[in-house]
Amino acid sequence: MKNFRIGICDRDVSYAASLVNALNAEKKQQFSCVAFSSMRAVDEYLKVDTLQLLLTDDWRECEKVAAEGNSNEQGQETWSYHGVNALFLTEDSVCSAQGAEIAKYQRVDRLVKILVQKSLLQTRFKLTKTELVAVYSPLGRCGVTRFAKAIALSDNAGLYVGMENFQDTEHNNDLFFLVKTKSPDLQEALTSAIHSEEGVFSLYGASTFLDARDVTRADMKYLLTQLLQTRRFSKIVFDFGSAAIEDLSILSCFDHIYIPKLSDEGANAKLLKFDQLLARMGQKNLTLKMREVILPDVPFDHPDMIRSVWEAEKNDAW
């Protein structure tokens, strides 16, 4: 298990989103939280993924179950929703220690303590492995950035790393100078540069695509090592622009490589040429990690795009 996954379902969508962001930011507990606006949305999610705990303000479809565990849990109410432990979010300021209610409006550190006391978070879940994902395509305008962000968003503990040709962002930086010089300031710079953008933890690697093209495989391995040391993310997803990689062997640093493509003959011909180029470079083994995907023409956070991520990951046997 990579982390402790918590679903938060509240009809006040802004509250649910704020609580998700707050719990995901907790460094002492490896939380991975996802917000839902309805129990129907929870149902759809549970068809393809799992939760360890559900916090909800809608208790009508939950059922009371017998508490399991040690003697300290005797007398404690335990509720479940389709096999997932459930706690009820309430606007009451005082709740029973043995009850299944939890006050919505309180400090996050207090909320975490209550969750632990209720024996629902008995273990600090640590990341056992971080998946390294590259999204790249020799084609243009086929959804590389949208798919990379969708992968990071769908995991809730994912990091999006932008290395596009020309990035339209105010967060450009010179991280690769620190990488190339093996600067002792790199970890601090990474911590400062990682930020939340449209609900996704994001990092931008270079100010211009010329800086990105100067990156070697050794540089990439060093950067990935530094990112893994943060132990904050279960997936690290790189978005490579079609002109942002000079050395295609960089892709060998990743566990999974997704190639978004267009559904036309011209695109297929270009991808065939790309495979032939890899073979001539002695990188034919990269094709074993590559999966071609055709994406819907929707924003990265659209349900259809998230569904495309789930289908790709299922087919890729993560």
Contacts in CASP RR format, 6 or more apart in sequence:
PFRMAT RR
TARGET T0000
AUTHOR 0000-0000-0000
METHOD contacts of the structure
MODEL  1
MKNFRIGICDRDVSYAASLVNALNAEKKQQFSCVAFSSMRAVDEYLKVDT
LQLLLTDDWRECEKVAAEGNSNEQGQETWSYHGVNALFLTEDSVCSAQGA
EIAKYQRVDRLVKILVQKSLLQTRFKLTKTELVAVYSPLGRCGVTRFAKA
IALSDNAGLYVGMENFQDTEHNNDLFFLVKTKSPDLQEALTSAIHSEEGV
FSLYGASTFLDARDVTRADMKYLLTQLLQTRRFSKIVFDFGSAAIEDLSI
LSCFDHIYIPKLSDEGANAKLLKFDQLLARMGQKNLTLKMREVILPDVPF
DHPDMIRSVWEAEKNDAW
1 125 0 8 1.000
1 128 0 8 1.000
2 30 0 8 1.000
2 32 0 8 1.000
2 125 0 8 1.000
2 127 0 8 1.000
2 128 0 8 1.000
2 129 0 8 1.000
2 157 0 8 1.000
2 234 0 8 1.000
3 30 0 8 1.000
3 31 0 8 1.000
3 32 0 8 1.000
3 125 0 8 1.000
3 126 0 8 1.000
3 127 0 8 1.000
3 157 0 8 1.000
3 234 0 8 1.000
4 29 0 8 1.000
4 30 0 8 1.000
4 31 0 8 1.000
4 32 0 8 1.000
4 52 0 8 1.000
4 53 0 8 1.000
4 121 0 8 1.000
4 123 0 8 1.000
4 125 0 8 1.000
5 31 0 8 1.000
5 32 0 8 1.000
5 33 0 8 1.000
5 34 0 8 1.000
5 49 0 8 1.000
5 50 0 8 1.000
5 51 0 8 1.000
5 52 0 8 1.000
5 53 0 8 1.000
5 156 0 8 1.000
6 23 0 8 1.000
6 31 0 8 1.000
6 32 0 8 1.000
6 33 0 8 1.000
6 34 0 8 1.000
6 51 0 8 1.000
6 52 0 8 1.000
6 53 0 8 1.000
6 54 0 8 1.000
6 55 0 8 1.000
7 33 0 8 1.000
7 34 0 8 1.000
7 35 0 8 1.000
7 36 0 8 1.000
7 42 0 8 1.000
7 51 0 8 1.000
7 53 0 8 1.000
7 54 0 8 1.000
7 55 0 8 1.000
8 16 0 8 1.000
8 19 0 8 1.000
8 20 0 8 1.000
8 23 0 8 1.000
8 33 0 8 1.000
8 34 0 8 1.000
8 35 0 8 1.000
8 36 0 8 1.000
8 54 0 8 1.000
8 55 0 8 1.000
8 56 0 8 1.000
8 89 0 8 1.000
9 16 0 8 1.000
9 35 0 8 1.000
9 36 0 8 1.000
9 37 0 8 1.000
9 38 0 8 1.000
9 39 0 8 1.000
9 41 0 8 1.000
9 42 0 8 1.000
9 54 0 8 1.000
9 55 0 8 1.000
9 56 0 8 1.000
9 57 0 8 1.000
9 58 0 8 1.000
10 16 0 8 1.000
10 19 0 8 1.000
10 35 0 8 1.000
10 37 0 8 1.000
10 55 0 8 1.000
10 56 0 8 1.000
10 57 0 8 1.000
10 89 0 8 1.000
10 104 0 8 1.000
11 37 0 8 1.000
11 38 0 8 1.000
11 57 0 8 1.000
11 58 0 8 1.000
12 57 0 8 1.000
13 35 0 8 1.000
13 37 0 8 1.000
15 104 0 8 1.000
16 35 0 8 1.000
16 36 0 8 1.000
16 37 0 8 1.000
17 35 0 8 1.000
19 33 0 8 1.000
19 35 0 8 1.000
19 55 0 8 1.000
20 33 0 8 1.000
20 34 0 8 1.000
20 35 0 8 1.000
20 156 0 8 1.000
21 196 0 8 1.000
21 199 0 8 1.000
22 108 0 8 1.000
23 29 0 8 1.000
23 31 0 8 1.000
23 33 0 8 1.000
23 108 0 8 1.000
23 111 0 8 1.000
23 112 0 8 1.000
24 31 0 8 1.000
24 32 0 8 1.000
24 33 0 8 1.000
24 156 0 8 1.000
24 157 0 8 1.000
26 108 0 8 1.000
26 112 0 8 1.000
27 232 0 8 1.000
28 112 0 8 1.000
28 124 0 8 1.000
29 112 0 8 1.000
29 121 0 8 1.000
29 124 0 8 1.000
29 125 0 8 1.000
30 124 0 8 1.000
30 125 0 8 1.000
30 126 0 8 1.000
30 127 0 8 1.000
30 157 0 8 1.000
32 155 0 8 1.000
32 156 0 8 1.000
32 157 0 8 1.000
32 234 0 8 1.000
33 156 0 8 1.000
34 45 0 8 1.000
34 51 0 8 1.000
34 156 0 8 1.000
36 42 0 8 1.000
36 45 0 8 1.000
38 58 0 8 1.000
39 56 0 8 1.000
39 58 0 8 1.000
39 61 0 8 1.000
39 81 0 8 1.000
42 51 0 8 1.000
42 54 0 8 1.000
42 56 0 8 1.000
42 81 0 8 1.000
43 82 0 8 1.000
45 51 0 8 1.000
46 82 0 8 1.000
46 84 0 8 1.000
48 310 0 8 1.000
48 314 0 8 1.000
49 310 0 8 1.000
51 84 0 8 1.000
52 84 0 8 1.000
52 85 0 8 1.000
52 120 0 8 1.000
53 84 0 8 1.000
53 85 0 8 1.000
53 86 0 8 1.000
53 87 0 8 1.000
53 115 0 8 1.000
53 120 0 8 1.000
53 121 0 8 1.000
54 81 0 8 1.000
54 84 0 8 1.000
54 85 0 8 1.000
54 86 0 8 1.000
54 87 0 8 1.000
55 86 0 8 1.000
55 87 0 8 1.000
55 88 0 8 1.000
55 89 0 8 1.000
55 102 0 8 1.000
56 62 0 8 1.000
56 81 0 8 1.000
56 86 0 8 1.000
56 87 0 8 1.000
56 88 0 8 1.000
56 89 0 8 1.000
57 88 0 8 1.000
57 89 0 8 1.000
57 90 0 8 1.000
57 104 0 8 1.000
59 79 0 8 1.000
59 86 0 8 1.000
59 88 0 8 1.000
61 81 0 8 1.000
62 79 0 8 1.000
62 80 0 8 1.000
62 81 0 8 1.000
62 86 0 8 1.000
62 88 0 8 1.000
63 79 0 8 1.000
63 80 0 8 1.000
63 81 0 8 1.000
64 77 0 8 1.000
64 78 0 8 1.000
64 79 0 8 1.000
64 80 0 8 1.000
65 78 0 8 1.000
65 79 0 8 1.000
65 80 0 8 1.000
66 78 0 8 1.000
67 73 0 8 1.000
67 74 0 8 1.000
67 75 0 8 1.000
67 76 0 8 1.000
67 77 0 8 1.000
67 78 0 8 1.000
68 78 0 8 1.000
69 119 0 8 1.000
72 119 0 8 1.000
73 119 0 8 1.000
75 98 0 8 1.000
76 98 0 8 1.000
76 99 0 8 1.000
76 118 0 8 1.000
76 119 0 8 1.000
77 98 0 8 1.000
77 99 0 8 1.000
77 100 0 8 1.000
78 85 0 8 1.000
78 100 0 8 1.000
79 85 0 8 1.000
79 86 0 8 1.000
79 87 0 8 1.000
79 88 0 8 1.000
79 100 0 8 1.000
80 86 0 8 1.000
85 120 0 8 1.000
86 100 0 8 1.000
87 100 0 8 1.000
87 101 0 8 1.000
87 102 0 8 1.000
87 115 0 8 1.000
87 118 0 8 1.000
87 120 0 8 1.000
88 100 0 8 1.000
88 101 0 8 1.000
88 102 0 8 1.000
89 101 0 8 1.000
89 102 0 8 1.000
89 104 0 8 1.000
90 101 0 8 1.000
90 102 0 8 1.000
90 103 0 8 1.000
90 104 0 8 1.000
91 103 0 8 1.000
91 104 0 8 1.000
91 105 0 8 1.000
92 101 0 8 1.000
92 103 0 8 1.000
93 103 0 8 1.000
93 105 0 8 1.000
93 106 0 8 1.000
94 103 0 8 1.000
95 101 0 8 1.000
95 102 0 8 1.000
95 103 0 8 1.000
97 117 0 8 1.000
97 118 0 8 1.000
102 111 0 8 1.000
102 114 0 8 1.000
102 115 0 8 1.000
112 121 0 8 1.000
115 121 0 8 1.000
116 122 0 8 1.000
126 231 0 8 1.000
127 157 0 8 1.000
127 231 0 8 1.000
127 233 0 8 1.000
127 234 0 8 1.000
130 228 0 8 1.000
130 231 0 8 1.000
130 233 0 8 1.000
130 234 0 8 1.000
130 235 0 8 1.000
130 236 0 8 1.000
131 234 0 8 1.000
131 235 0 8 1.000
131 236 0 8 1.000
131 255 0 8 1.000
131 256 0 8 1.000
131 318 0 8 1.000
132 224 0 8 1.000
132 235 0 8 1.000
132 236 0 8 1.000
132 238 0 8 1.000
132 253 0 8 1.000
132 254 0 8 1.000
132 255 0 8 1.000
132 256 0 8 1.000
133 148 0 8 1.000
133 151 0 8 1.000
133 235 0 8 1.000
133 236 0 8 1.000
133 237 0 8 1.000
133 238 0 8 1.000
133 254 0 8 1.000
133 255 0 8 1.000
133 256 0 8 1.000
133 257 0 8 1.000
133 258 0 8 1.000
134 237 0 8 1.000
134 238 0 8 1.000
134 240 0 8 1.000
134 251 0 8 1.000
134 253 0 8 1.000
134 254 0 8 1.000
134 256 0 8 1.000
134 257 0 8 1.000
134 258 0 8 1.000
135 144 0 8 1.000
135 145 0 8 1.000
135 147 0 8 1.000
135 148 0 8 1.000
135 151 0 8 1.000
135 237 0 8 1.000
135 238 0 8 1.000
135 239 0 8 1.000
135 240 0 8 1.000
135 257 0 8 1.000
135 258 0 8 1.000
135 260 0 8 1.000
136 144 0 8 1.000
136 240 0 8 1.000
136 241 0 8 1.000
136 242 0 8 1.000
136 245 0 8 1.000
136 251 0 8 1.000
136 257 0 8 1.000
136 258 0 8 1.000
136 259 0 8 1.000
137 143 0 8 1.000
137 144 0 8 1.000
137 241 0 8 1.000
137 242 0 8 1.000
137 259 0 8 1.000
137 260 0 8 1.000
137 261 0 8 1.000
138 242 0 8 1.000
138 270 0 8 1.000
138 271 0 8 1.000
138 274 0 8 1.000
139 242 0 8 1.000
139 260 0 8 1.000
139 261 0 8 1.000
139 262 0 8 1.000
139 267 0 8 1.000
139 270 0 8 1.000
139 271 0 8 1.000
140 242 0 8 1.000
142 260 0 8 1.000
142 261 0 8 1.000
142 262 0 8 1.000
142 267 0 8 1.000
142 295 0 8 1.000
143 260 0 8 1.000
143 295 0 8 1.000
144 239 0 8 1.000
144 240 0 8 1.000
144 241 0 8 1.000
144 242 0 8 1.000
144 260 0 8 1.000
145 162 0 8 1.000
145 164 0 8 1.000
145 239 0 8 1.000
145 300 0 8 1.000
146 295 0 8 1.000
146 298 0 8 1.000
146 299 0 8 1.000
146 300 0 8 1.000
146 305 0 8 1.000
147 258 0 8 1.000
147 260 0 8 1.000
147 293 0 8 1.000
147 295 0 8 1.000
147 300 0 8 1.000
147 305 0 8 1.000
147 308 0 8 1.000
147 309 0 8 1.000
148 160 0 8 1.000
148 162 0 8 1.000
148 237 0 8 1.000
148 238 0 8 1.000
148 239 0 8 1.000
149 160 0 8 1.000
149 198 0 8 1.000
149 200 0 8 1.000
149 237 0 8 1.000
149 239 0 8 1.000
149 300 0 8 1.000
149 301 0 8 1.000
150 300 0 8 1.000
150 301 0 8 1.000
150 305 0 8 1.000
150 306 0 8 1.000
150 308 0 8 1.000
150 309 0 8 1.000
151 158 0 8 1.000
151 160 0 8 1.000
151 235 0 8 1.000
151 237 0 8 1.000
151 258 0 8 1.000
151 309 0 8 1.000
151 313 0 8 1.000
152 158 0 8 1.000
152 159 0 8 1.000
152 160 0 8 1.000
152 200 0 8 1.000
152 201 0 8 1.000
152 202 0 8 1.000
152 235 0 8 1.000
152 237 0 8 1.000
153 199 0 8 1.000
153 200 0 8 1.000
153 300 0 8 1.000
153 301 0 8 1.000
153 306 0 8 1.000
154 306 0 8 1.000
154 309 0 8 1.000
154 310 0 8 1.000
155 234 0 8 1.000
155 235 0 8 1.000
157 232 0 8 1.000
157 233 0 8 1.000
157 234 0 8 1.000
157 235 0 8 1.000
158 200 0 8 1.000
158 201 0 8 1.000
158 233 0 8 1.000
158 234 0 8 1.000
158 235 0 8 1.000
158 236 0 8 1.000
158 237 0 8 1.000
159 194 0 8 1.000
159 201 0 8 1.000
159 202 0 8 1.000
159 203 0 8 1.000
159 227 0 8 1.000
159 232 0 8 1.000
159 233 0 8 1.000
159 235 0 8 1.000
159 236 0 8 1.000
159 237 0 8 1.000
160 197 0 8 1.000
160 200 0 8 1.000
160 201 0 8 1.000
160 202 0 8 1.000
160 203 0 8 1.000
160 237 0 8 1.000
160 239 0 8 1.000
161 202 0 8 1.000
161 203 0 8 1.000
161 204 0 8 1.000
161 205 0 8 1.000
161 227 0 8 1.000
161 236 0 8 1.000
161 237 0 8 1.000
161 238 0 8 1.000
161 239 0 8 1.000
162 202 0 8 1.000
162 203 0 8 1.000
162 204 0 8 1.000
162 205 0 8 1.000
162 238 0 8 1.000
162 239 0 8 1.000
163 204 0 8 1.000
163 205 0 8 1.000
163 206 0 8 1.000
163 212 0 8 1.000
163 238 0 8 1.000
163 239 0 8 1.000
163 240 0 8 1.000
163 241 0 8 1.000
163 244 0 8 1.000
164 209 0 8 1.000
164 239 0 8 1.000
164 240 0 8 1.000
164 241 0 8 1.000
164 244 0 8 1.000
165 209 0 8 1.000
165 241 0 8 1.000
165 242 0 8 1.000
165 243 0 8 1.000
165 244 0 8 1.000
166 208 0 8 1.000
166 209 0 8 1.000
167 204 0 8 1.000
169 197 0 8 1.000
169 204 0 8 1.000
171 193 0 8 1.000
171 195 0 8 1.000
171 197 0 8 1.000
171 202 0 8 1.000
171 204 0 8 1.000
172 204 0 8 1.000
172 205 0 8 1.000
172 206 0 8 1.000
172 207 0 8 1.000
173 189 0 8 1.000
173 193 0 8 1.000
173 204 0 8 1.000
173 205 0 8 1.000
173 206 0 8 1.000
173 207 0 8 1.000
174 206 0 8 1.000
174 207 0 8 1.000
174 211 0 8 1.000
175 186 0 8 1.000
175 189 0 8 1.000
175 190 0 8 1.000
175 193 0 8 1.000
175 203 0 8 1.000
175 205 0 8 1.000
175 206 0 8 1.000
175 223 0 8 1.000
176 205 0 8 1.000
176 206 0 8 1.000
176 211 0 8 1.000
176 212 0 8 1.000
176 214 0 8 1.000
176 215 0 8 1.000
176 219 0 8 1.000
176 223 0 8 1.000
177 183 0 8 1.000
178 185 0 8 1.000
178 186 0 8 1.000
178 189 0 8 1.000
179 186 0 8 1.000
179 215 0 8 1.000
179 219 0 8 1.000
179 222 0 8 1.000
179 223 0 8 1.000
179 226 0 8 1.000
180 219 0 8 1.000
182 222 0 8 1.000
183 189 0 8 1.000
186 226 0 8 1.000
187 226 0 8 1.000
187 229 0 8 1.000
187 230 0 8 1.000
190 203 0 8 1.000
190 226 0 8 1.000
190 227 0 8 1.000
190 230 0 8 1.000
191 230 0 8 1.000
193 203 0 8 1.000
193 204 0 8 1.000
193 205 0 8 1.000
194 201 0 8 1.000
194 202 0 8 1.000
194 203 0 8 1.000
195 201 0 8 1.000
195 202 0 8 1.000
195 203 0 8 1.000
196 202 0 8 1.000
198 300 0 8 1.000
198 301 0 8 1.000
201 232 0 8 1.000
201 233 0 8 1.000
205 212 0 8 1.000
206 212 0 8 1.000
206 215 0 8 1.000
206 244 0 8 1.000
209 241 0 8 1.000
209 243 0 8 1.000
209 244 0 8 1.000
212 244 0 8 1.000
212 245 0 8 1.000
213 243 0 8 1.000
213 244 0 8 1.000
213 245 0 8 1.000
213 246 0 8 1.000
214 246 0 8 1.000
215 245 0 8 1.000
215 246 0 8 1.000
215 247 0 8 1.000
215 250 0 8 1.000
216 247 0 8 1.000
216 250 0 8 1.000
217 247 0 8 1.000
217 249 0 8 1.000
217 250 0 8 1.000
217 252 0 8 1.000
217 253 0 8 1.000
220 250 0 8 1.000
220 253 0 8 1.000
221 253 0 8 1.000
224 236 0 8 1.000
224 253 0 8 1.000
227 233 0 8 1.000
227 236 0 8 1.000
228 236 0 8 1.000
238 254 0 8 1.000
240 251 0 8 1.000
245 251 0 8 1.000
248 277 0 8 1.000
248 278 0 8 1.000
248 281 0 8 1.000
248 283 0 8 1.000
248 286 0 8 1.000
249 281 0 8 1.000
249 283 0 8 1.000
251 257 0 8 1.000
251 283 0 8 1.000
251 286 0 8 1.000
251 289 0 8 1.000
252 283 0 8 1.000
252 285 0 8 1.000
252 286 0 8 1.000
252 289 0 8 1.000
254 289 0 8 1.000
255 289 0 8 1.000
256 289 0 8 1.000
256 291 0 8 1.000
256 316 0 8 1.000
256 318 0 8 1.000
257 286 0 8 1.000
257 289 0 8 1.000
257 290 0 8 1.000
257 291 0 8 1.000
258 290 0 8 1.000
258 291 0 8 1.000
258 292 0 8 1.000
258 293 0 8 1.000
258 312 0 8 1.000
259 271 0 8 1.000
259 290 0 8 1.000
259 291 0 8 1.000
259 292 0 8 1.000
259 293 0 8 1.000
260 292 0 8 1.000
260 293 0 8 1.000
260 294 0 8 1.000
260 295 0 8 1.000
261 267 0 8 1.000
261 268 0 8 1.000
261 271 0 8 1.000
261 292 0 8 1.000
261 293 0 8 1.000
261 294 0 8 1.000
262 294 0 8 1.000
263 294 0 8 1.000
271 292 0 8 1.000
275 287 0 8 1.000
278 284 0 8 1.000
278 286 0 8 1.000
278 287 0 8 1.000
291 312 0 8 1.000
291 315 0 8 1.000
291 316 0 8 1.000
293 308 0 8 1.000
293 312 0 8 1.000
295 305 0 8 1.000
295 308 0 8 1.000
296 302 0 8 1.000
296 304 0 8 1.000
296 305 0 8 1.000
296 308 0 8 1.000
298 304 0 8 1.000
298 305 0 8 1.000
299 305 0 8 1.000
END
